[in-house]
Amino acid sequence: MSVELRPYQIEMVSGFRAAFQRRHRRVLGQLPTGGGKGRLLGHMGRAVSAKQKRILIVAHRAELVEQICGNLDAEGVQHGRVQPGWPMLNYPVLVGMVQTVSRRLHKLPAPDLIMIDEAHHTPAGQYQGMLNAWPDALVLGVTATPARTDGAGLGDFFDHMVQGPSTRELIDQGFLAPYDYFLPSPDFDATALAMEGSDYRTADVLRAVTKAKIVGDAVQHYAKHLNGRPAIAFCVGVKHVYSVAEQFMAAGIAAAGIDGTLPMAERKQRLDDLAAGRIQVLTAADVVSEGVDIPAVAGAILLRPTCSVGLYLQQVGRALRPKPDGSRAIILDHVGNARKHGFPSDPRNWTLDGSKPKDAVKIRTCDTCLRAFPIKDAVMIAEQECTLAEDDPDERCPILNPVGGVRGAISEAVVGELEAVTDPWTWAGGIDPARAYGQELQALIARAQSEDHLRMIARARGYHHRWVGHQLRARAEAAQVAA
């Protein structure tokens, strides 16, 4: 018995095997949120255990352990649990939370392969203690975001990375949902927030979101854009979780909070309630940000500003699973995370060395409908899609018919497909700027007809800022020679 893998998952499994055959000891698999990393763990568990090898699979949350066990069950793999209340049976495949495994290292048989779910947590001390206890074991980690919270890479912990398709590719193939992105809280300002470690200080964030009246905004915009459809609101901490839930309930919207202090059975019940429609909005801290399989919610409500691109992508990814009715996901970004990290489907240059900081994303928000998109595409979208009357002053497209000579935001009538709104790479002709190499990379550079295009390539690939100037000088010299 086995679960049928998608084509890209089959390619990733082949990549894992090839990497180990080339004597790589620690291999990392990168696949966007919703791409099916659990299926990969289940498949690898079946394939490796069939060769009479011992496998240990670890995660950092109880919900993730449950999901891993479910994937192993689907593959017909017998397995034991390293978990309080479970007998220590001698199964060749064991699954457990890293916290429990770390306390039982001396009781467990040495594994041939250690698999790590949400492997961006590997730098943590408990993971390192476990790996140091079994230095001869091969290691396979999977994650959607192969970077630490400070943006540094995982090259100190893995020696090879196998990348799956990008978020954009999964959307185009129908494995993830297309989305509309909104920035409905222009009064929120994260620039003055103090740092604590690699992210904003929680106390300062909580004061800032309260001052900006984001909770009330979230209720209003949920009613406007989601109107009863299931959504998850990502909050600053436990106190904020339940404060936001109360605001939704006061407005007649069925809501409940969830946090890591709740018993697992109660956390599962609240997720089940969201799936069954008994609640419409689930407010959460970090407990459902990563890994956990949740219902195909229609929207993500971002109420927590973060410096971590990984946390941001994990949160918005919760809403990108395909919907039964084929509808688009709605992202309500009340704290402007997209201005810092870009849109969910933007090209990203994942490497084991870490991605270099990118320039701030320039985004324009419609004053009427609050939809967000790259500022450079405003005129193009308006010219192609706006249907407002040109001769009626009450129905005027502020881009094509600016008042007072200033081009403002696009009107509510400017709507369209995701590509036109959030994809500034149309000129690239489908070439992935983060992964292109050889002749494909040269073709991408040749397609770049402006300095802005070259800067986009440089940001996507993490090039030094002088690369753009070098390209421009080379083109000028070539033009002189041709003349």
C-alpha positions as CSV (number, residue, x, y, z in Angstrom):
1,M,0.0,0.0,0.0
2,S,1.3,3.4,-0.9
3,V,0.1,6.9,-1.6
4,E,0.5,8.2,-5.2
5,L,2.9,11.0,-5.3
6,R,2.6,14.1,-7.5
7,P,5.1,14.4,-10.3
8,Y,7.2,17.1,-8.5
9,Q,7.2,14.9,-5.3
10,I,8.6,12.0,-7.3
11,E,11.3,14.3,-8.6
12,M,12.2,15.4,-5.1
13,V,12.4,11.8,-3.9
14,S,14.8,11.0,-6.8
15,G,16.8,14.1,-5.8
16,F,17.1,12.8,-2.2
17,R,18.3,9.4,-3.3
18,A,20.8,10.9,-5.7
19,A,22.2,13.2,-3.1
20,F,22.7,10.3,-0.6
21,Q,24.3,8.3,-3.4
22,R,26.7,11.1,-4.0
23,R,27.8,10.8,-0.4
24,H,26.0,13.8,1.0
25,R,25.2,13.0,4.7
26,R,22.6,15.7,5.5
27,V,20.1,16.6,2.8
28,L,17.5,19.3,3.0
29,G,14.2,19.3,1.0
30,Q,12.5,22.7,0.4
31,L,8.8,22.7,-0.7
32,P,6.3,25.5,-0.2
33,T,3.6,25.3,2.5
34,G,0.8,23.1,1.2
35,G,3.1,21.3,-1.3
36,G,2.9,18.0,0.6
37,K,6.0,17.6,2.7
38,G,4.2,15.0,4.9
39,R,3.7,12.8,1.9
40,L,7.5,12.9,1.3
41,L,8.2,11.8,4.8
42,G,5.7,9.0,4.6
43,H,7.0,7.7,1.3
44,M,10.6,7.9,2.4
45,G,9.7,6.1,5.6
46,R,8.2,3.2,3.6
47,A,11.0,3.0,1.1
48,V,13.9,3.1,3.6
49,S,12.3,0.8,6.2
50,A,11.7,-1.8,3.4
51,K,15.5,-2.0,3.2
52,Q,15.6,-3.1,6.9
53,K,17.0,0.3,8.0
54,R,16.1,2.0,11.3
55,I,14.4,5.4,10.9
56,L,13.7,8.1,13.5
57,I,11.3,10.9,12.5
58,V,11.2,14.0,14.7
59,A,9.1,17.2,14.9
60,H,8.7,20.0,17.4
61,R,5.0,19.8,18.0
62,A,2.5,17.1,19.0
63,E,0.2,17.9,16.0
64,L,3.1,17.4,13.6
65,V,3.8,14.0,15.2
66,E,0.2,13.0,14.7
67,Q,0.4,14.1,11.0
68,I,3.6,12.1,10.4
69,C,2.0,9.0,11.9
70,G,-1.0,9.5,9.7
71,N,1.2,9.6,6.6
72,L,3.0,6.5,7.7
73,D,-0.4,4.8,8.3
74,A,-1.4,5.8,4.8
75,E,1.8,4.1,3.4
76,G,1.1,1.0,5.5
77,V,4.3,1.5,7.6
78,Q,4.2,0.0,11.1
79,H,5.8,2.5,13.5
80,G,6.2,3.3,17.2
81,R,6.0,6.5,19.1
82,V,8.6,8.1,21.4
83,Q,5.9,9.7,23.5
84,P,4.7,9.6,27.1
85,G,2.1,6.9,27.6
86,W,3.3,4.8,24.6
87,P,5.3,1.6,25.1
88,M,8.8,1.5,23.9
89,L,8.4,-1.2,21.3
90,N,11.2,-2.2,19.0
91,Y,9.7,-0.9,15.7
92,P,12.2,0.0,12.9
93,V,10.4,3.3,12.4
94,L,10.0,5.6,15.4
95,V,8.3,9.0,15.6
96,G,8.5,11.6,18.3
97,M,8.8,15.1,19.4
98,V,12.4,16.3,19.6
99,Q,11.9,17.3,23.2
100,T,11.0,13.7,24.2
101,V,13.6,12.1,22.0
102,S,16.3,14.3,23.6
103,R,15.4,13.0,27.0
104,R,15.5,9.3,25.9
105,L,18.6,9.3,23.7
106,H,20.2,6.6,25.9
107,K,17.2,4.3,25.5
108,L,16.7,4.5,21.8
109,P,18.5,2.3,19.2
110,A,20.8,4.2,16.9
111,P,18.9,5.1,13.7
112,D,20.3,4.8,10.2
113,L,18.3,7.8,9.0
114,I,16.9,10.7,10.9
115,M,14.1,12.7,9.2
116,I,13.3,16.2,10.5
117,D,10.0,17.9,9.9
118,E,10.0,21.7,9.8
119,A,13.8,21.5,9.5
120,H,14.4,25.2,9.8
121,H,14.4,24.5,13.6
122,T,17.5,22.2,13.3
123,P,19.9,24.8,14.7
124,A,18.0,24.6,18.1
125,G,20.0,22.9,20.9
126,Q,17.7,19.8,21.3
127,Y,18.1,19.0,17.6
128,Q,21.9,19.4,17.8
129,G,22.1,17.2,20.9
130,M,20.2,14.5,19.1
131,L,22.3,14.7,15.9
132,N,25.5,14.7,17.9
133,A,24.3,11.5,19.7
134,W,24.1,9.6,16.4
135,P,26.8,11.1,14.2
136,D,26.8,8.2,11.8
137,A,23.1,8.6,10.9
138,L,22.1,10.1,7.6
139,V,19.8,13.1,7.9
140,L,16.9,14.3,5.8
141,G,15.1,17.5,6.7
142,V,12.1,19.1,5.0
143,T,10.9,22.7,5.3
144,A,9.0,25.4,3.4
145,T,11.5,28.1,4.5
146,P,15.1,26.9,4.7
147,A,16.4,29.8,6.8
148,R,16.7,30.8,10.4
149,T,14.6,33.6,11.8
150,D,17.4,36.1,11.2
151,G,17.6,35.1,7.6
152,A,20.8,33.1,7.9
153,G,21.0,29.9,5.9
154,L,21.2,26.3,7.1
155,G,24.5,25.5,5.5
156,D,26.1,24.7,8.9
157,F,23.6,21.9,9.4
158,F,22.9,20.5,5.9
159,D,25.3,19.9,3.0
160,H,22.9,19.7,0.1
161,M,19.4,21.1,-0.7
162,V,16.8,19.6,-3.1
163,Q,14.2,22.2,-4.1
164,G,10.7,21.5,-5.2
165,P,8.6,23.8,-7.4
166,S,8.0,27.4,-6.3
167,T,4.7,28.8,-4.9
168,R,4.0,30.4,-8.3
169,E,4.5,27.1,-10.1
170,L,2.2,25.2,-7.6
171,I,-0.5,27.9,-8.1
172,D,-0.2,27.6,-11.9
173,Q,-0.5,23.8,-11.6
174,G,-3.5,24.0,-9.4
175,F,-1.9,22.5,-6.3
176,L,-2.2,25.8,-4.5
177,A,-5.0,28.4,-4.6
178,P,-4.5,31.8,-6.4
179,Y,-5.0,34.7,-4.0
180,D,-6.0,38.4,-3.6
181,Y,-3.9,40.4,-1.3
182,F,-5.1,43.4,0.8
183,L,-3.4,45.9,3.0
184,P,-6.3,47.5,4.9
185,S,-4.5,49.2,7.8
186,P,-2.4,52.0,6.4
187,D,-2.2,53.6,9.9
188,F,-0.1,50.8,11.3
189,D,3.7,51.7,11.4
190,A,6.2,49.0,12.4
191,T,9.3,51.2,11.8
192,A,9.5,52.3,15.5
193,L,9.2,48.8,16.9
194,A,12.1,47.6,19.0
195,M,13.9,44.4,18.2
196,E,14.3,41.4,20.5
197,G,16.6,38.8,19.0
198,S,15.8,38.5,15.3
199,D,12.2,39.7,15.5
200,Y,10.1,42.5,17.0
201,R,9.7,42.8,20.8
202,T,6.4,41.2,21.6
203,A,5.3,43.8,24.2
204,D,6.0,46.7,21.7
205,V,4.1,44.9,18.9
206,L,1.1,44.3,21.2
207,R,1.0,48.0,22.1
208,A,1.4,49.1,18.5
209,V,-1.4,46.9,17.1
210,T,-3.8,48.0,19.9
211,K,-3.0,51.7,19.3
212,A,-3.7,51.3,15.6
213,K,-7.1,49.7,16.4
214,I,-6.2,46.8,14.2
215,V,-8.6,44.5,16.0
216,G,-11.6,46.5,15.0
217,D,-10.1,46.8,11.5
218,A,-9.8,43.0,11.3
219,V,-13.5,42.5,12.1
220,Q,-14.6,45.1,9.6
221,H,-12.4,43.8,6.7
222,Y,-13.3,40.2,7.5
223,A,-16.9,41.1,7.1
224,K,-16.2,42.9,3.8
225,H,-13.9,40.5,2.1
226,L,-14.6,37.1,3.6
227,N,-18.2,37.4,4.9
228,G,-18.6,34.2,6.9
229,R,-16.0,32.1,5.1
230,P,-13.4,30.3,7.3
231,A,-10.3,32.2,8.2
232,I,-7.4,32.2,10.6
233,A,-6.2,35.4,12.3
234,F,-2.5,35.3,13.4
235,C,-1.9,37.2,16.6
236,V,0.9,38.5,18.7
237,G,0.6,36.3,21.7
238,V,-1.9,34.4,24.0
239,K,-3.5,37.5,25.4
240,H,-4.0,39.0,21.9
241,V,-5.4,35.7,20.6
242,Y,-8.4,35.8,23.0
243,S,-8.8,39.6,22.8
244,V,-9.2,39.4,19.0
245,A,-11.6,36.4,19.3
246,E,-13.8,38.4,21.7
247,Q,-13.9,41.3,19.2
248,F,-15.1,39.0,16.5
249,M,-17.7,37.4,18.7
250,A,-19.0,40.8,19.8
251,A,-19.7,41.5,16.1
252,G,-21.7,38.4,15.8
253,I,-19.0,36.4,14.1
254,A,-18.4,32.9,15.5
255,A,-14.8,32.8,16.7
256,A,-12.5,30.9,19.0
257,G,-8.8,31.2,20.1
258,I,-6.1,28.5,20.0
259,D,-2.7,28.6,21.6
260,G,0.0,26.1,22.7
261,T,-1.1,26.0,26.3
262,L,-4.4,24.2,25.4
263,P,-4.5,20.4,25.7
264,M,-4.0,18.8,22.3
265,A,-7.5,17.4,22.2
266,E,-8.9,20.8,22.7
267,R,-6.7,22.3,20.0
268,K,-7.8,19.5,17.6
269,Q,-11.5,20.2,18.5
270,R,-11.2,23.9,17.6
271,L,-9.6,23.0,14.2
272,D,-12.4,20.5,13.6
273,D,-14.9,23.2,14.5
274,L,-13.4,25.5,11.9
275,A,-13.5,22.8,9.3
276,A,-17.2,22.0,10.1
277,G,-18.2,25.6,10.0
278,R,-19.1,25.8,13.7
279,I,-16.7,28.7,14.0
280,Q,-15.8,31.1,11.2
281,V,-12.6,32.7,12.6
282,L,-9.8,30.9,14.5
283,T,-7.5,33.3,16.2
284,A,-4.0,31.9,16.9
285,A,-0.5,32.6,18.0
286,D,2.2,30.4,16.6
287,V,0.5,27.1,17.1
288,V,-0.9,26.8,13.6
289,S,1.8,28.9,11.8
290,E,3.8,26.0,10.6
291,G,3.3,22.4,9.5
292,V,-0.1,21.7,11.0
293,D,-2.7,20.5,8.5
294,I,-5.7,22.7,8.9
295,P,-9.0,23.0,6.9
296,A,-8.9,24.6,3.5
297,V,-9.6,28.1,5.0
298,A,-10.5,30.9,2.7
299,G,-8.4,33.6,4.3
300,A,-5.4,34.5,6.4
301,I,-5.7,37.6,8.6
302,L,-2.2,38.9,9.6
303,L,-2.2,40.9,12.8
304,R,1.4,40.2,13.8
305,P,4.2,42.1,12.1
306,T,7.4,40.0,11.8
307,C,10.9,40.4,10.5
308,S,11.0,36.7,9.7
309,V,10.2,35.9,6.0
310,G,9.8,32.3,7.1
311,L,7.1,33.0,9.6
312,Y,5.3,35.3,7.1
313,L,5.3,32.6,4.4
314,Q,4.2,29.9,6.8
315,Q,1.2,32.0,7.9
316,V,0.0,33.1,4.5
317,G,0.5,29.6,3.3
318,R,-2.3,28.4,5.6
319,A,-4.8,30.0,3.2
320,L,-3.3,28.8,0.0
321,R,-4.5,25.2,0.0
322,P,-7.0,24.7,-2.9
323,K,-10.6,25.4,-1.9
324,P,-13.4,22.9,-2.6
325,D,-15.2,25.5,-4.6
326,G,-12.1,26.6,-6.5
327,S,-12.2,30.2,-5.0
328,R,-9.3,32.4,-4.5
329,A,-7.6,32.9,-1.2
330,I,-7.9,36.2,0.6
331,I,-4.9,37.6,2.5
332,L,-5.7,40.6,4.8
333,D,-2.4,42.0,5.8
334,H,-3.2,44.5,8.5
335,V,0.4,45.1,9.5
336,G,2.1,45.5,6.1
337,N,4.2,42.4,6.2
338,A,4.1,42.3,2.4
339,R,5.9,45.6,2.3
340,K,8.9,44.0,4.0
341,H,8.8,40.5,2.5
342,G,7.0,40.7,-0.8
343,F,4.0,38.7,-2.0
344,P,3.6,35.0,-1.3
345,S,4.4,34.0,-4.8
346,D,7.4,36.3,-5.4
347,P,10.6,34.5,-6.6
348,R,12.8,33.6,-3.7
349,N,16.5,32.8,-3.8
350,W,16.7,30.0,-1.3
351,T,20.2,28.7,-0.7
352,L,22.0,27.0,2.2
353,D,24.0,30.1,2.7
354,G,20.9,32.2,3.3
355,S,19.3,34.8,1.0
356,K,20.8,38.3,1.0
357,P,18.5,41.2,2.2
358,K,16.3,42.5,-0.6
359,D,15.2,46.1,-1.2
360,A,11.9,47.1,0.3
361,V,9.0,46.1,-1.9
362,K,7.2,49.0,-3.5
363,I,3.5,48.4,-3.1
364,R,0.4,50.5,-4.0
365,T,-2.9,50.0,-2.3
366,C,-6.2,50.9,-3.7
367,D,-7.9,53.6,-1.5
368,T,-11.3,52.1,-2.3
369,C,-11.0,48.3,-2.3
370,L,-7.6,48.1,-0.5
371,R,-6.2,45.5,-2.9
372,A,-2.4,45.6,-3.0
373,F,-0.1,45.1,-6.0
374,P,3.4,46.2,-7.2
375,I,3.4,49.9,-7.8
376,K,5.1,49.6,-11.2
377,D,2.1,47.7,-12.6
378,A,-0.6,50.2,-11.7
379,V,-0.9,51.9,-15.1
380,M,-0.7,48.6,-17.0
381,I,-3.5,47.1,-14.9
382,A,-5.7,50.2,-15.3
383,E,-5.2,50.4,-19.0
384,Q,-6.1,46.7,-19.5
385,E,-8.9,46.3,-17.0
386,C,-10.4,49.5,-15.7
387,T,-14.0,50.0,-17.0
388,L,-14.9,53.3,-15.2
389,A,-16.4,56.0,-17.3
390,E,-13.8,58.5,-18.6
391,D,-16.2,61.4,-18.8
392,D,-18.0,61.0,-15.4
393,P,-16.2,62.8,-12.6
394,D,-17.9,60.6,-10.0
395,E,-16.6,57.4,-11.7
396,R,-13.1,58.2,-12.5
397,C,-10.1,55.9,-12.7
398,P,-7.5,57.8,-10.6
399,I,-4.7,56.2,-12.6
400,L,-5.8,57.0,-16.1
401,N,-7.7,60.1,-15.2
402,P,-5.8,61.6,-12.3
403,V,-7.3,64.5,-10.3
404,G,-5.0,67.4,-9.9
405,G,-2.4,65.8,-12.1
406,V,-1.5,63.2,-9.5
407,R,-1.8,59.5,-10.3
408,G,-3.3,57.8,-7.2
409,A,-4.6,54.4,-6.4
410,I,-6.6,52.1,-8.7
411,S,-10.4,52.3,-8.3
412,E,-12.5,49.4,-7.0
413,A,-13.4,48.4,-10.6
414,V,-9.8,47.4,-11.4
415,V,-9.9,43.7,-10.9
416,G,-8.4,40.7,-12.7
417,E,-6.4,37.6,-12.5
418,L,-3.6,37.2,-9.9
419,E,-0.9,37.3,-12.5
420,A,-1.8,40.8,-13.6
421,V,-2.0,42.0,-10.0
422,T,0.8,40.4,-8.2
423,D,3.3,39.1,-10.8
424,P,5.7,41.8,-12.0
425,W,7.7,39.1,-13.9
426,T,5.5,38.8,-17.0
427,W,8.4,40.1,-19.1
428,A,10.5,37.1,-18.1
429,G,8.4,34.7,-20.3
430,G,8.0,32.1,-17.6
431,I,11.7,31.8,-16.7
432,D,12.2,31.4,-13.0
433,P,14.6,34.2,-12.0
434,A,15.8,32.5,-8.8
435,R,16.6,29.1,-10.4
436,A,17.6,29.8,-14.0
437,Y,21.2,28.9,-15.0
438,G,23.3,28.5,-18.1
439,Q,21.5,29.4,-21.4
440,E,18.2,29.9,-19.5
441,L,19.8,32.6,-17.3
442,Q,21.4,34.3,-20.3
443,A,17.9,34.3,-22.0
444,L,16.4,35.9,-18.9
445,I,19.1,38.7,-18.8
446,A,18.5,39.3,-22.5
447,R,14.8,39.7,-21.9
448,A,15.5,42.4,-19.3
449,Q,14.8,45.6,-21.3
450,S,15.3,48.1,-18.6
451,E,17.4,48.9,-15.5
452,D,14.3,48.0,-13.4
453,H,14.2,44.5,-14.9
454,L,17.9,44.0,-14.2
455,R,17.4,45.2,-10.6
456,M,14.6,42.6,-10.2
457,I,17.0,39.9,-11.4
458,A,19.7,41.0,-9.0
459,R,17.2,41.0,-6.0
460,A,15.8,37.6,-6.9
461,R,19.3,36.0,-7.2
462,G,21.0,37.9,-4.3
463,Y,23.5,39.6,-6.6
464,H,25.7,42.5,-5.4
465,H,24.1,45.9,-6.3
466,R,27.0,46.6,-8.6
467,W,26.0,43.8,-10.9
468,V,23.3,46.0,-12.5
469,G,25.8,48.7,-13.4
470,H,28.1,46.1,-14.9
471,Q,25.3,44.8,-17.1
472,L,24.4,48.3,-18.2
473,R,28.0,49.2,-19.1
474,A,28.5,45.9,-21.0
475,R,25.4,46.7,-23.0
476,A,26.5,50.2,-23.8
477,E,29.9,49.0,-24.9
478,A,28.3,46.3,-27.1
479,A,26.1,49.0,-28.7
480,Q,29.1,51.2,-29.5
481,V,30.9,48.3,-31.1
482,A,27.8,47.5,-33.2
483,A,27.5,51.1,-34.3
